[in-house]
Amino acid sequence: MQSLFLQQVANGLIIGSIYCLMAVGLTMIFGVMKISNFAHGEFLMLGSYFAIFTTLYLTGWVGWISAMFFAAIGVGLIGYLIEKFLFRPLVLRDLEIDILMLSIGLSIFIANVAHVLFGSSPRMLIDPFKSQNIHLFFFSTSLIRIFSFFLSVLAIVVLQVFLTKTKTGTAIRATSQNRNASMLMGIDTSLIFALTFVIGSAFAGLSGVLYGTILTISPTMGGLPTLKAFAITIMGGMGSIKGAIYGGLILGVAETLGGNYISMDYKNAIGFIIIIVILLFLPEGLFGKGKRR
């Protein structure tokens, strides 16, 4: 029983690390631009399809590693264009309800265009390890899941170093705290908005590659990841990257344990139950602005 429990916890942490990756991108966009991007899951879906088409021409390890770069760059570029031509005019005019409706409409639009371009048949990325398993102490899993976990951790660590050790990262953090004061200090907030949206979109694209390697890919796959990313963001505290990391891991473990010990039918509802419980005691979330940041 103990071995099974530890196995499920390990599986939950691996899935949770991918949740962290997609939630961190959403959290950055909200924290800096105050945009609730309901199209974030569709960015993840686009990253998965970038990976699909990359691996058609580049196979094996080269294809899988290249897919992550092309997905991050490709979705980041799409994010840049969307931010510049769609979101930025509304952000500058501070039209919150318009921004919300735009993101919802964008989600529907991207999903439908993907359905026309790619068809409705589910796909899956080829495992470069050929489903090879590995045994580590108290649990066993596939090599691709282990690599997905470490790549997720690496991406988040690199982002943290960028945000805390570089001038641009400091400008992003300053803008997230007070936009007007940042402008008075000479920070180009339009540039910071663009860079933040590109980074958040790139993280969605990168998580799409890992998500599509473990799970299936389809034009409608973005809906559930969007809801889970919002659940994690709310759970951890809106705008808190630390909260997104903890929230993603908590959700991954809770879903895995709940699906194994309760019922798979309630797996996707568990995260929202956790949100309700946490917000009853911590209205700002685990690391919200009202608590500690």
Buried (B, 14 or more C-beta within 10 A) or exposed (E): EEEEBEBBBBBBBBBBBBBBBBBBBBBBBBBBBBBBBBBBBBBBBBBBBBBBBBBEEBEEEEBBBBBBBBBBBBBBBBBBEBBBEBBBEBBEEEEEEBBBEBBBEBBEEBBEEBEEEBEEEEBBBBBBBEEEEEEEEEBEBBBBBBBBBEBBBEBBEEBBEEBEEEEEBEBBBBBBBEBEEBBEEEBEBBEBBBBBBBBBBBBBBBBBBBBBBBBEBBBBBBBEBBBBBBBBBBBBBBBBBBBBBBBBBBBBBBBBBBBBEEEEEEBBEBBBEBBEEBBEEBEBBBBBBEBEB
